[in-house]
Structures are given as structure tokens and as C-alpha cells.
Amino acid sequence: MSVYDQVSATRGRHGGRISAAAGYLAANPATAICFGVLLIFVLMAVFAPLIAGDPVKIDPAERLTGPSASAHWGRDHLGRDVFARAVYGSRMSLLVGFSVAAIATVFGVAIGIYAGMSRVGGAIAMRLVDAMMAIPAILLAIAFAALMDAGILTVIIAISIPEIPRMVRLVRSVVLGVRQQPYVAAAISIGTGGLPLVWRHILPNTLGPVLVQATYACASAIITSAVLSFLGVGTSPEVPSWGGMMADARSFFRIHPELMVYPGVLLSLLVLVVNVLGDRLSDALDPRKMVRGSV
């Protein structure tokens, strides 16, 4: 095959995938809307300096004023721009959500596969996982955040630790089911073992459930980060965050409820979008539903 033919074949494969994705979004408008809303949040976080002002600038003369040309959503009790803080707050929520999902996926898949493939090591690992899951996730996150220095990295680590056991249990259950399949027994009978067995037969079968669980871990991390910010744990008060904005606004809720409504609506919308996308991804990766749709 010539180089031109190889390039054409590659473009054809990519074009087919793009067409399939576009067709799926066209057939599922709810998924397309949620994907569009998530994309708006991502663009808002990336281009925050271009669409919002200074989120930490204090103007005491303008404290608790309504919308104006310089502050579209008004100003808080310190005279800070509410719109700017809400826009910059999306950065923290998305950074924490995506980072926790990635960390929980990497460590959860590695430990889960080991626990599913090794009897003795798996038993020890699962007892540790059970012990960690016996503690409420928010309390565990607060404890780790209180022991470390304030910062976004602290929040990410504190939230990732409770999320990893959930991924481990899921991956281990999938691995135990895959190990009973005839093709795995056949691969073992011809001498395939260790990393080749995991890479060729075990890992590909975990991708679907892992991707779905990663979306739920992302949504859970966004909520937990908002709770930590609301409680004043993990990040400094001047860092823009939706939880911190709601904590600052609770004393003025009766006279200025919008100060709490703005970040609350954004937080609820982002979590809803991520959860819906995770649910739709679960449906798309479920072979039984795919078969029913093709009948």
C-alpha cells in the first residue's frame, strides 16, 4: 500500500468516527445540548480573562450594589465583581472535577486490575478499600484538606482519595467477570499471561464502565469541592469558587438572595450536565441497549 493510500485510509477512519459521533448527537438532542453546555463552561473557564474583570479587586464604595456597566451581576459585600468571581469559579470546579476523574481512573484501574488478578494481594487491597469506604467521603476529604497546606492541589488530592476506592471496586468486579470468559481461559492456555493478558483482554473490557464511573467521579468532585470551599477548607478565601461565593452570601441572603443564587445555579447546571452525559454514555456503551436499538 502506498503512502497516499495509507493517508486516505486514515482520513476515512477519522471521517467515519466524526460522522458517527455527529449522527449520534443528531439522534440524541438532549446529549447534544448537554455537550454544548459543557463546552460553554470549558470555554468560559479558559477565556475567563477575556470575558470577565478582576475577581479579587475590592471596591468598598460599591459594596452590595446592583448590576452596572462595570459589574453585570452586581458586587458582593466587599465590593468584588460577582460576575467575574462566578466566571473564574468555573475554572476551579472544572479543574478539580477533571483532575479527580483522571487520578481516580488511573489509580483505580491499576489497583482494581491487580485486585482482580491476584487472590492474596487482591484480598488485602479490598480490605483497605472497604476500610476507606466506611468513612464518609466528605469527612475524609475534610480531614486530608485540614492536614495539608491550602491550595487547589490540596483539594484535588483530598477529593481523589475517597474517589479511588469506588473505582477500584468497579474495576475489580469487571475483571472477575472477564476472567471467567472462555477466550481468557484460551489465552492463558496458550501461555499468555501477565501484562500481555491484561493489555489485550482485561483492560479493553473495563473501558466502558470506567468511562462512565469517571463522569460520576467528576460530578461528585465538583460538588465536594464546592462543599469544602463553603466550609472554608482547602483553598484560601480570596480564590474565586462557587462554594466560597455561597458561603460569603449566606449572611446577606435575605436582602440580596441573588448573590447565592448565581453560583448555586451554575454549580447545579454543571453537575446536571456532567451526570446526564455520564448516563447517556452508559446507554451508548451498553451492548444490550445497542442490540435492542439495532433490532
Rosetta blueprint (number, residue, H / E / L):
1 M L
2 S L
3 V H
4 Y H
5 D H
6 Q H
7 V H
8 S H
9 A H
10 T H
11 R H
12 G H
13 R H
14 H H
15 G H
16 G H
17 R H
18 I H
19 S H
20 A H
21 A H
22 A H
23 G H
24 Y H
25 L H
26 A H
27 A H
28 N L
29 P H
30 A H
31 T H
32 A H
33 I H
34 C H
35 F H
36 G H
37 V H
38 L H
39 L H
40 I H
41 F H
42 V H
43 L H
44 M H
45 A H
46 V H
47 F L
48 A H
49 P H
50 L H
51 I H
52 A L
53 G L
54 D L
55 P L
56 V L
57 K L
58 I L
59 D L
60 P H
61 A H
62 E H
63 R L
64 L L
65 T L
66 G L
67 P L
68 S L
69 A L
70 S L
71 A L
72 H L
73 W L
74 G L
75 R E
76 D L
77 H L
78 L L
79 G L
80 R L
81 D E
82 V H
83 F H
84 A H
85 R H
86 A H
87 V H
88 Y H
89 G H
90 S H
91 R H
92 M H
93 S H
94 L H
95 L H
96 V H
97 G H
98 F H
99 S H
100 V H
101 A H
102 A H
103 I H
104 A H
105 T H
106 V H
107 F H
108 G H
109 V H
110 A H
111 I H
112 G H
113 I H
114 Y H
115 A H
116 G H
117 M H
118 S L
119 R H
120 V H
121 G H
122 G H
123 A H
124 I H
125 A H
126 M H
127 R H
128 L H
129 V H
130 D H
131 A H
132 M H
133 M H
134 A L
135 I L
136 P L
137 A H
138 I H
139 L H
140 L H
141 A H
142 I H
143 A H
144 F H
145 A H
146 A H
147 L H
148 M L
149 D L
150 A L
151 G L
152 I H
153 L H
154 T H
155 V H
156 I H
157 I H
158 A H
159 I H
160 S H
161 I H
162 P H
163 E H
164 I H
165 P H
166 R H
167 M H
168 V H
169 R H
170 L H
171 V H
172 R H
173 S H
174 V H
175 V H
176 L H
177 G H
178 V H
179 R L
180 Q L
181 Q L
182 P H
183 Y H
184 V H
185 A H
186 A H
187 A H
188 I H
189 S H
190 I L
191 G L
192 T L
193 G L
194 G H
195 L H
196 P H
197 L H
198 V H
199 W H
200 R H
201 H H
202 I H
203 L H
204 P H
205 N H
206 T H
207 L H
208 G H
209 P H
210 V H
211 L H
212 V H
213 Q H
214 A H
215 T H
216 Y H
217 A H
218 C H
219 A H
220 S H
221 A H
222 I H
223 I H
224 T H
225 S H
226 A H
227 V H
228 L H
229 S H
230 F H
231 L H
232 G L
233 V L
234 G L
235 T L
236 S L
237 P L
238 E L
239 V L
240 P L
241 S L
242 W H
243 G H
244 G H
245 M H
246 M H
247 A H
248 D H
249 A H
250 R H
251 S H
252 F H
253 F L
254 R L
255 I L
256 H L
257 P L
258 E H
259 L H
260 M H
261 V H
262 Y H
263 P H
264 G H
265 V H
266 L H
267 L H
268 S H
269 L H
270 L H
271 V H
272 L H
273 V H
274 V H
275 N H
276 V H
277 L H
278 G H
279 D H
280 R H
281 L H
282 S H
283 D H
284 A H
285 L H
286 D L
287 P H
288 R H
289 K H
290 M H
291 V H
292 R H
293 G H
294 S H
295 V L
